[in-house]
C-alpha cells in the first residue's frame, strides 16, 4: 500500500509508486537516502490549502501569515519529534550539518517563502540551491537542473520541500548535492500530494484513515 520511498500510494504488489520506481531506475544512489513526508496534502484539505495560501500572491496578507505560521509549527514539531528517526534512516550518525530548500522552477521573483519558513525553525547553515535557467526540468530526476551554491563535500544535508507530487524536484536537488560531494541527504517534505479523485488514491486514503498517521520513514536507498 505504502510506497517504500515517499509513503504515497503504491499499486497492489508493488514496493514503490510509479514515479519513485522510475527515479530509482534513473538515478539510483544519487537519490536521497531517506524521504520523510510530514503529512498528506489531500486536495482540498487543510494542509493542501495552507501549502497553497502561504505562497499565494492573491490571498489576503493575514491568510498568508496564518498559513505560514501553521506550516512553521508543523515542520518544527516534526523535526523535534521525528528528526532523529529521519537522520538514522538516512545514515546520518550526527544529524545533518546543513539545510537546503528545493528551488522553485516556476519563475518566482525573489526568495521562495519556504526559505524563510525553514530558516525560522531550523538552526543549521543554509546550503544555497538555484535553478539553472537553461536546463529543462520535467517530472523526472535531473541533477543538472539544480546549481549547488556552497561547499557540501563530506557533509550531511537536510533538504526541505513543501509539496511532493512526483518527487522530481526534491530528488533532483538531492542528486545535485551528492554530485557536489554531499555524503548523505535526507528529504523532509511538508505535504505528500494525494488526489482523492483518483480511485487508487481514494482507497489509499481510506486505508490510512484507519492507521491515523503516515507510519515509518521512507526507505534508505541501498
VENFENDA-V591376 format. One record per residue. N is the residue number from 1. RES is the residue in one small letter. PSI is psi in radians with two decimals (999 if undefined). NEAR is the number of other ideal C-beta (glycine too) atoms within 12 Angstrom. D_FIRST is the distance of its C-alpha to the first C-alpha in Angstrom with 1 decimal. Layout:
n = {N:N}
res = {RES:RES}
psi = {PSI:PSI}
near = {NEAR:NEAR}
d_first = {D_FIRST:D_FIRST}
This chain:
n = {1:2:3:4:5:6:7:8:9:10:11:12:13:14:15:16:17:18:19:20:21:22:23:24:25:26:27:28:29:30:31:32:33:34:35:36:37:38:39:40:41:42:43:44:45:46:47:48:49:50:51:52:53:54:55:56:57:58:59:60:61:62:63:64:65:66:67:68:69:70:71:72:73:74:75:76:77:78:79:80:81:82:83:84:85:86:87:88:89:90:91:92:93:94:95:96:97:98:99:100:101:102:103:104:105:106:107:108:109:110:111:112:113:114:115:116:117:118:119:120:121:122:123:124:125:126:127:128:129:130:131:132:133:134:135:136:137:138:139:140:141:142:143:144:145:146:147:148:149:150:151:152:153:154:155:156:157:158:159:160:161:162:163:164:165:166:167:168:169:170:171:172:173:174:175:176:177:178:179:180:181:182:183:184:185:186:187:188:189:190:191:192:193:194:195:196:197:198:199:200:201:202:203:204:205:206:207:208:209:210:211:212:213:214:215:216:217:218:219:220:221:222}
res = {x:x:x:x:x:x:x:x:x:x:x:x:x:x:x:x:x:x:x:x:x:x:x:x:x:x:x:x:x:x:x:x:x:x:x:x:x:x:x:x:x:x:x:x:x:x:x:x:x:x:x:x:x:x:x:x:x:x:x:x:x:x:x:x:x:x:x:x:x:x:x:x:x:x:x:x:x:x:x:x:x:x:x:x:x:x:x:x:x:x:x:x:x:x:x:x:x:x:x:x:x:x:x:x:x:x:x:x:x:x:x:x:x:x:x:x:x:x:x:x:x:x:x:x:x:x:x:x:x:x:x:x:x:x:x:x:x:x:x:x:x:x:x:x:x:x:x:x:x:x:x:x:x:x:x:x:x:x:x:x:x:x:x:x:x:x:x:x:x:x:x:x:x:x:x:x:x:x:x:x:x:x:x:x:x:x:x:x:x:x:x:x:x:x:x:x:x:x:x:x:x:x:x:x:x:x:x:x:x:x:x:x:x:x:x:x:x:x:x:x:x:x}
psi = {-0.93:2.33:2.31:-0.34:-1.02:-0.04:0.29:-3.05:2.31:2.61:2.72:2.23:0.00:2.48:-0.48:2.81:2.91:-0.79:-0.68:-0.60:-0.73:-0.74:-0.73:-0.70:-0.66:-0.69:-0.30:-2.13:-0.16:-0.23:2.88:2.56:-0.37:2.54:2.26:1.77:2.39:-0.67:3.12:2.15:1.48:2.22:2.19:-0.14:3.02:-0.71:-0.76:-0.68:-0.71:-0.69:-0.47:-0.78:-0.65:-0.31:0.33:2.43:-0.16:-0.35:2.70:2.61:-0.67:-0.66:-0.72:-0.82:-0.71:-0.73:-0.77:-0.68:-0.72:-0.72:-0.68:-0.78:-0.69:-0.82:-0.80:-0.74:-0.70:-0.81:-0.64:-0.70:-0.72:-0.15:-0.88:-0.61:-0.65:-0.81:-0.72:-0.75:-0.57:-0.12:0.41:1.78:-0.60:0.23:2.99:2.66:0.03:2.78:2.45:2.60:2.29:2.19:2.73:2.33:0.28:0.29:0.43:2.31:2.47:-3.07:2.49:2.40:-0.37:-0.58:-0.78:-0.67:-0.79:-0.76:-0.50:-0.26:0.06:2.02:1.11:2.65:2.44:2.25:2.05:2.28:2.47:2.67:2.40:1.92:-0.66:-0.11:2.27:2.30:2.06:-2.50:-0.14:-2.96:2.11:1.59:-0.37:-0.26:-0.34:2.31:2.22:2.11:-0.01:2.71:2.32:0.11:2.18:0.04:2.73:2.22:2.32:2.22:2.26:2.31:2.79:-0.84:2.35:2.01:-1.19:-0.32:0.00:-0.73:-0.83:-0.74:-0.53:-0.70:-0.75:-0.78:-0.72:-0.71:-0.73:-0.68:-0.47:-0.03:-0.01:2.47:-0.94:2.60:2.28:2.33:2.25:2.19:2.32:-0.74:2.08:1.94:2.33:2.23:1.90:-0.22:-0.34:2.18:-0.72:-0.70:-0.61:-0.75:-0.70:-0.81:-0.64:-0.65:-0.79:-0.34:-0.49:-0.46:-0.75:-0.13:2.99:-0.70:-2.50:2.80:2.60:2.78:2.71:2.29:2.24:999}
near = {26:31:36:27:43:44:39:43:33:27:22:11:7:20:19:29:34:23:35:41:27:24:38:31:15:23:32:19:23:28:46:54:38:40:46:43:42:39:35:37:34:30:24:16:20:20:31:28:23:35:39:28:27:33:28:20:16:10:20:12:14:11:20:25:20:20:32:33:22:26:40:29:20:32:40:25:18:30:30:17:15:27:31:21:24:38:29:23:30:37:24:29:13:15:26:41:29:37:41:48:40:44:35:26:26:13:10:16:8:11:19:30:31:39:29:23:33:37:23:20:28:32:18:28:20:28:39:28:42:24:29:21:14:9:18:15:29:16:23:27:37:28:33:23:33:42:24:35:21:23:17:34:18:15:29:36:47:47:50:53:47:43:37:43:28:30:43:34:42:54:46:44:52:50:40:41:45:36:25:30:20:39:24:36:53:48:49:50:49:44:40:46:35:38:22:23:12:18:13:23:28:18:19:30:27:17:20:26:15:12:16:10:18:33:22:22:34:41:27:27:30:10}
d_first = {0.0:3.8:6.6:9.0:11.8:11.5:8.6:8.0:5.8:5.3:6.7:6.6:8.2:8.0:8.1:8.7:9.2:12.6:14.7:13.8:14.2:17.5:18.6:18.2:20.2:22.8:23.4:22.1:23.8:25.0:21.6:21.1:20.8:18.3:16.5:16.3:15.6:17.8:16.1:14.5:17.3:16.7:19.4:22.4:21.3:23.5:21.8:21.6:25.2:26.4:25.0:27.0:30.1:30.7:31.5:33.0:36.6:37.0:35.9:38.7:39.3:38.6:35.1:34.3:35.6:33.7:30.4:31.1:32.1:28.9:26.8:29.2:28.8:25.0:25.1:27.9:26.3:23.1:25.1:27.4:24.8:21.9:24.0:25.0:21.4:20.8:24.1:23.4:20.1:22.1:25.0:27.4:29.8:31.7:29.3:29.7:33.3:32.7:30.5:30.0:28.8:27.3:30.1:30.1:30.7:31.9:35.5:35.6:39.0:39.4:36.9:33.3:33.0:30.0:32.5:34.7:31.8:30.7:34.3:34.9:32.4:31.9:35.0:34.5:36.6:35.2:34.5:35.4:33.3:34.6:33.8:35.9:37.4:38.1:34.7:32.4:28.8:26.1:22.3:22.3:23.5:27.2:28.9:32.3:31.3:31.6:34.9:34.9:38.0:38.4:38.7:35.4:36.5:35.2:33.5:30.1:28.9:26.5:25.4:24.6:23.3:23.0:20.3:17.5:17.0:16.8:17.9:20.9:23.5:22.3:21.6:25.0:26.6:25.1:26.4:29.7:30.1:29.5:31.9:34.3:34.1:31.5:30.4:27.0:25.0:22.4:20.9:20.5:19.5:20.4:17.9:14.7:15.5:13.5:15.5:15.2:17.4:14.7:13.4:9.8:10.0:11.9:9.5:7.0:10.2:11.3:8.6:9.3:12.9:13.0:12.2:14.6:13.7:11.5:11.8:12.7:14.3:12.8:14.1:17.7:18.8:20.9}
